[in-house]
Amino acid sequence: MTFASKLRLHFHQWSSKSQVWLAVLGQRKIPWMWLTVLGYLGFILVLPITVLILYSSQALPFDFWRLATAPKALSAYQVTLSLAFFAALVNGFFGFLVAWVLVRYNFPGKKLVDSVVDFPFALPTSVAGLTLMTIYNPNGWIGRLGKEFGMSFMYNRTGIGLAMLFVSFPFVVRTVQPVLQALDSELEEASWTLGASPWRTFWRVIFPPVFPSFLTGMTLAFSRALGEYGAVVVVSSNMPYNDLLVSVLIFQNLEQYEHLTATVIGTVFLFLAGMILLSVNWFQSRYRQQRL
């Protein structure tokens, strides 16, 4: 059975079940807003992921394993996950510092700094990569200085790390900032009155309620770095076993009309990323339960 036939069969089954569910929901008078949200999520998220998995299921188990564990693919998994994790850690630290400064201090140009934080959201990623390449390439301002010390920032993993740091920077700031603003300053004053040092007050009073939002920001930064393509393809050499990322590897396979290989690699990486995100969500829920 071809993929198109499988897709038509699954769509027919899904439409039949959907009619039954709609009839049941109609009898129970489910609010229209629920139906709208469920329909939107199904169309935007569930349907594309389902089609991806169905297409990758065309490969026999042995072929699926061979394509998914090819040396080039394994190298791409390792490079992508490690660099995305590095970007999330660095942006977690500096993002928290930026959010702390924006909330706790007043200084000239504060509103401008607060606006600049959102700049990576508005800038197209390919333009971001071009900007980084202009500055950090061997003939750029910083690249020329690094070249004198034997350092290279572009067309390697360092360039990819810089691009991931750039595109994922705002997430920690924007998730931590409102929580810091909502903290009751009287709790800190009570801690100081009881003799706690500023460092102990931070770890025992300030950081625990901020931690879930901090972890959420790091998770969003990690996810953003995982899926980046436009910026990293400009600043890396895209060489296998060196700095080739999963997103670039998938696109290379599509250019070579190896659609099944691209789909298998995408499915594997989808499950890897999904397992990591579900683990983080589970840890967050456990942490909140322990604090209650």
MORA-V633451 format. One record per backbone hydrogen bond with DSSP energy under -1.0 kcal/mol. CO is the residue of the C=O (numbers start at 1). NH is the residue of the N-H. If there is no record, write none. Layout:
co->CO nh->NH
co->CO nh->NH
//
This chain:
co->2 nh->6
co->3 nh->7
co->4 nh->8
co->5 nh->9
co->6 nh->10
co->7 nh->11
co->8 nh->12
co->9 nh->13
co->10 nh->14
co->11 nh->15
co->12 nh->16
co->13 nh->17
co->14 nh->18
co->15 nh->19
co->16 nh->20
co->17 nh->21
co->18 nh->22
co->19 nh->23
co->20 nh->24
co->21 nh->25
co->22 nh->26
co->23 nh->27
co->24 nh->28
co->25 nh->30
co->31 nh->35
co->32 nh->36
co->33 nh->37
co->34 nh->38
co->35 nh->39
co->36 nh->40
co->37 nh->41
co->38 nh->42
co->39 nh->43
co->40 nh->44
co->41 nh->45
co->41 nh->46
co->42 nh->47
co->45 nh->49
co->46 nh->50
co->47 nh->51
co->48 nh->52
co->49 nh->53
co->50 nh->54
co->51 nh->55
co->52 nh->56
co->53 nh->57
co->55 nh->58
co->56 nh->59
co->60 nh->64
co->61 nh->65
co->62 nh->66
co->63 nh->67
co->64 nh->68
co->65 nh->69
co->70 nh->74
co->71 nh->75
co->72 nh->76
co->73 nh->77
co->74 nh->78
co->75 nh->79
co->76 nh->80
co->77 nh->81
co->78 nh->82
co->79 nh->83
co->80 nh->84
co->81 nh->85
co->82 nh->86
co->83 nh->87
co->84 nh->88
co->85 nh->89
co->86 nh->90
co->87 nh->91
co->88 nh->92
co->89 nh->93
co->90 nh->94
co->91 nh->95
co->92 nh->96
co->93 nh->97
co->94 nh->98
co->95 nh->99
co->96 nh->100
co->97 nh->101
co->98 nh->102
co->99 nh->103
co->100 nh->104
co->101 nh->105
co->107 nh->110
co->109 nh->113
co->110 nh->114
co->111 nh->115
co->112 nh->116
co->113 nh->117
co->116 nh->119
co->118 nh->121
co->118 nh->122
co->119 nh->123
co->124 nh->128
co->125 nh->129
co->126 nh->130
co->127 nh->131
co->128 nh->132
co->129 nh->133
co->130 nh->134
co->131 nh->135
co->132 nh->136
co->133 nh->137
co->135 nh->142
co->135 nh->143
co->137 nh->140
co->140 nh->144
co->142 nh->146
co->143 nh->147
co->144 nh->148
co->146 nh->151
co->147 nh->150
co->156 nh->160
co->157 nh->161
co->158 nh->162
co->159 nh->163
co->160 nh->164
co->161 nh->165
co->162 nh->166
co->163 nh->167
co->164 nh->168
co->170 nh->174
co->171 nh->175
co->172 nh->176
co->173 nh->177
co->176 nh->180
co->177 nh->181
co->178 nh->182
co->184 nh->187
co->185 nh->189
co->186 nh->190
co->187 nh->191
co->188 nh->192
co->189 nh->193
co->190 nh->194
co->191 nh->196
co->192 nh->195
co->197 nh->201
co->198 nh->202
co->199 nh->203
co->200 nh->204
co->201 nh->205
co->201 nh->206
co->202 nh->207
co->207 nh->211
co->210 nh->214
co->211 nh->215
co->212 nh->216
co->213 nh->217
co->214 nh->218
co->215 nh->219
co->216 nh->220
co->217 nh->221
co->218 nh->222
co->219 nh->223
co->220 nh->224
co->221 nh->225
co->222 nh->226
co->223 nh->227
co->229 nh->233
co->231 nh->235
co->232 nh->236
co->235 nh->155
co->239 nh->242
co->239 nh->243
co->239 nh->244
co->245 nh->249
co->246 nh->250
co->247 nh->251
co->248 nh->252
co->249 nh->253
co->250 nh->254
co->251 nh->255
co->252 nh->256
co->253 nh->258
co->254 nh->257
co->257 nh->259
co->258 nh->262
co->259 nh->263
co->260 nh->264
co->261 nh->265
co->262 nh->266
co->263 nh->267
co->264 nh->268
co->265 nh->269
co->266 nh->270
co->267 nh->271
co->268 nh->272
co->269 nh->273
co->270 nh->274
co->271 nh->275
co->272 nh->276
co->273 nh->277
co->274 nh->278
co->275 nh->279
co->276 nh->280
co->277 nh->281
co->278 nh->282
co->279 nh->283
co->280 nh->284
co->281 nh->285
co->282 nh->286
co->283 nh->287
co->284 nh->288
co->285 nh->289
co->286 nh->290
co->287 nh->291
//
